[in-house]
């Protein structure tokens, strides 16, 4: 079964589930009605009752078709009442002509429960039974014997019709309740899908914002600072330093370009792919040292081993963010980055001897707050220790 056929099958199943018991079984009730009409016609013809019963049956069929077919489902209350009135009148007339026409009761009794609500169908059943039996009493000239027999017959018919009819009504009620429940479930699912899409879009925007801040924005900051340093060196005639700075600018720009491509493709950072987490940290620390002139060192403790991709990306971004903060705000002379492995994950510690700050003060932008959100999103922990004039230590724990 191809995709289009599968979709059509699912739509068909859904349409079937959305119909109640009466609607799903309507073809069966049409067939039952047709069989009873044909049986009545055959009986009256065999009994030599003439053309009048056939004319009455034609009126009944026309009324039935005009009531049920135009709606395609359950007719309106007014249309249903008019039809049942016509049907009951036709049955009484046929009974007067030939009592064998009672076979129509097997079609007319259920119709009341299919077309009306419970109270209306019970009332219609009682009316039909009483009217039909009164016709039989009248045919027997209202004799006491006829009253006794037909009264018992009416009670039996009412009891039988109510048992069958209430069973049908119960099926209809249950199927309609199920249809309402399915409709509510689909509505809830649609609302949940909207919420999930909105949450996914928001999460993706936050992820992109963090990645852009931790990669591209920092790279552009490095390019600006290196270009200023290169310009200053060139103005002093220090050609060697200027060329070195321009080379660093090119290298940073290439790395930023690779990061941008990785962001677009939702790939792992190129540095991790090439050198793993320990090599990546050593590389960014070496570049930080070369660009700033700050004494920056990197160390690895424990046996290095692969972590979950999200944990490695988070550890790398945390180190980049901490070094960027140290460059912009700390004024540090010494920075130490330590990657410590253990059985449950790894901890990255970035410590500087800069001017420090109050971790409880208000901060703006993504920075440490965005980093904390990133760390917590992968099940990690982050701690910041700092005070004015006492340097800063950031620890990031990833699983």
Secondary structure, 3 states (H helix, E strand, C coil): CCHHHHHHHHHHHHHHHHCCHHHHCHHHHHHHHHHHHHHHHHHHHHCCCCCHHHHHHHHHHHHHHHHHCCCCCCCCHHHHHHHHHHHHHHHHHHHHHCHHHHHHHHHHHHHHHHHCCHHHHHHHHHHHHHHHHHHHHHHCCCCHHHHHHHHHHHHHHHHHHHHHHHHHHHHHHHHHHHHHHHHHHHHHHHHHHHHHHHHHHHHHHHHHHHHHHHHHHHHHHHHHHHHHHHHHHHHCCCHHHHHHHHHHHHHHHHHHHHHHHHHHHCCCCHHHHHHHHHHHHHHHHHHHHHHHCCEEEEEEECCCCCCCHHHHHHHHHHHHHHHHHHHHHHCCCEEEEEEEEECCEEEEEEEECCCCCCCCCCCCCCHHHHHHHHHHHCCCEEEEEECCCCCEEEEEEEC
